[in-house]
Amino acid sequence: MIRVKNISHMGEIQDQNHRQSGSQVRIYTGDVATSAAPAVLHTLLGSCVAVCLYDPILRAGGMNHILLPGTRQNRFGTRFGIHAMELLINELMKQGGDRRRFIAKAFGGANVVPGLKASPIGDDNAKFVSMFLERERIPLVAQRLGGSQAVHVYFRTDTGKAFLHSVDGSQLPKIIH
């Protein structure tokens, strides 16, 4: 497992027969993780976006968690789109992946704060990811971008399958006040 930045924890995942089948890794804002071994990468997204890359021949994949599109020259570079995407691609290639085989899935980009007068961050993030993947000629085979609900994303690095759970934000105003 290659994990770039902010290792949180790794717990064992189990298959239906309760045998160990890999690691579970939580991805926080600015994190990038790749693995050629079976693992489940998961993250919680609101306006942020995550891209899951997969090489179906190598059966390896990875995920990033992008806070904002674009780039910044500072120690938090992987929180920004260009750096996070380049790092994800490069780390998966270090695992033996061939970028000509990569396929992508993208999630998040929700507008979870109603009434913002500025350009919604979620929309900007979703546009960035779609344009970046198109420019890099990496097929976007599945997506759940936009909307108004946060999602919890689970991505299996050995199969390329992604699972989503919508997060009901109905309690948010009660928590904030």
C-alpha positions in Angstrom: 0.0 0.0 0.0 1.3 3.4 -0.9 -0.3 6.1 1.1 0.7 9.7 0.4 0.0 12.0 3.4 -2.0 11.8 6.6 -2.2 8.1 7.3 -5.2 7.8 9.6 -5.8 4.1 10.4 -5.9 0.7 8.7 -8.4 -1.9 9.8 -8.9 -5.3 8.3 -11.8 -5.8 5.9 -13.5 -9.2 5.6 -15.3 -10.9 2.7 -18.7 -12.7 3.1 -17.0 -15.7 4.6 -15.3 -13.4 7.2 -11.8 -14.2 5.9 -9.3 -11.4 5.7 -9.3 -9.9 2.2 -7.4 -6.7 2.5 -7.0 -3.4 4.2 -9.5 -0.6 4.8 -8.1 2.9 4.5 -9.9 6.2 5.2 -9.1 9.0 2.8 -9.2 12.5 4.3 -9.0 15.8 2.4 -5.7 16.0 0.6 -5.0 12.3 0.9 -4.0 10.1 -2.0 -3.8 6.3 -1.7 -3.1 3.5 -4.2 -2.8 -0.2 -3.9 -1.9 -3.2 -6.0 -3.2 -5.4 -3.2 -6.9 -5.7 -2.3 -8.0 -2.8 -0.2 -11.1 -0.7 0.4 -10.5 3.0 0.2 -13.3 5.2 1.6 -14.1 8.8 2.1 -16.9 11.2 3.0 -17.6 13.9 0.4 -19.7 17.1 0.3 -18.5 19.7 -2.1 -15.1 18.0 -2.3 -14.5 15.4 -5.1 -12.8 12.1 -5.1 -11.5 10.4 -8.2 -11.0 6.6 -8.2 -8.6 5.3 -10.8 -8.4 1.7 -11.8 -6.2 -0.5 -14.0 -8.3 -3.5 -14.9 -5.4 -5.6 -16.1 -3.2 -5.0 -13.1 -6.3 -5.0 -10.8 -4.9 -2.1 -8.9 -6.5 1.2 -8.0 -6.4 4.4 -6.0 -8.3 7.4 -4.7 -7.7 11.0 -4.0 -9.8 13.6 -2.1 -9.8 17.1 -3.6 -10.8 20.2 -1.7 -10.6 22.7 -4.5 -9.8 22.8 -8.2 -6.6 24.2 -9.5 -3.2 24.4 -7.9 -1.4 26.0 -5.0 2.4 26.1 -4.2 2.4 25.1 -0.6 2.6 22.2 1.7 -1.1 21.5 1.3 -0.8 20.9 -2.5 -2.6 17.6 -2.6 -5.8 19.3 -1.4 -5.9 21.0 -4.8 -7.0 19.4 -8.1 -3.9 19.4 -10.3 -1.5 18.1 -7.7 -4.0 15.5 -6.4 -4.7 14.2 -9.9 -1.1 14.1 -11.0 0.0 12.4 -7.8 -2.8 9.8 -8.1 -1.8 8.9 -11.6 1.9 8.8 -10.8 1.4 6.7 -7.7 -0.7 4.2 -9.6 1.9 4.0 -12.3 4.5 3.3 -9.6 2.4 0.3 -8.6 2.8 -1.0 -12.2 -0.3 0.6 -13.7 -0.4 1.7 -17.3 -2.2 5.0 -17.8 -3.4 3.9 -21.2 -5.6 1.3 -19.4 -6.8 3.6 -16.6 -10.5 4.1 -16.1 -12.0 6.7 -13.7 -14.9 7.1 -11.5 -15.7 10.5 -9.9 -17.9 11.4 -6.9 -18.9 14.4 -4.8 -19.1 18.0 -5.9 -22.4 18.5 -4.1 -23.7 21.9 -3.1 -24.3 21.1 0.5 -24.6 24.7 1.7 -27.8 26.2 0.2 -28.0 29.9 -0.6 -24.3 30.6 -1.4 -24.2 33.6 -3.6 -20.7 32.8 -5.0 -20.1 30.1 -7.6 -20.8 26.9 -5.8 -17.6 25.1 -4.9 -19.1 21.7 -5.7 -19.9 22.7 -9.3 -16.3 24.0 -9.8 -14.8 20.8 -8.4 -17.1 18.6 -10.6 -16.2 20.6 -13.7 -12.5 20.5 -13.0 -12.5 16.7 -12.6 -14.5 16.1 -15.8 -12.3 18.4 -17.8 -9.0 17.1 -16.4 -9.9 13.5 -17.2 -11.1 14.4 -20.7 -7.8 16.3 -21.3 -5.7 13.4 -20.1 -7.8 10.9 -22.1 -8.8 8.9 -19.1 -12.3 7.5 -19.6 -14.8 8.6 -16.9 -16.9 5.4 -16.7 -19.1 6.3 -13.7 -19.9 9.4 -11.8 -22.1 10.9 -9.2 -21.2 14.6 -9.3 -23.4 17.4 -8.1 -26.6 17.3 -6.2 -27.2 18.5 -2.7 -26.3 15.5 -0.5 -23.0 14.4 0.8 -21.9 10.8 0.0 -19.7 8.2 1.6 -17.7 6.4 -1.1 -16.2 3.0 -0.8 -13.8 1.9 -3.6 -12.3 -1.6 -4.0 -8.8 -1.5 -5.5 -8.9 -5.1 -6.7 -12.2 -4.9 -8.6 -12.6 -1.3 -9.4 -16.1 -1.3 -7.9 -17.4 1.7 -6.1 -20.3 1.8 -3.6 -22.0 4.9 -2.4 -24.2 5.8 0.6 -26.0 9.1 0.5 -25.7 11.1 3.7 -28.9 12.7 4.9 -28.1 16.4 5.8 -31.5 17.0 7.4 -29.8 17.3 10.9 -27.2 19.8 9.7 -29.0 23.0 10.7 -29.7 21.5 14.2 -26.0 20.7 14.6 -24.8 24.1 13.4 -27.1 26.1 15.6 
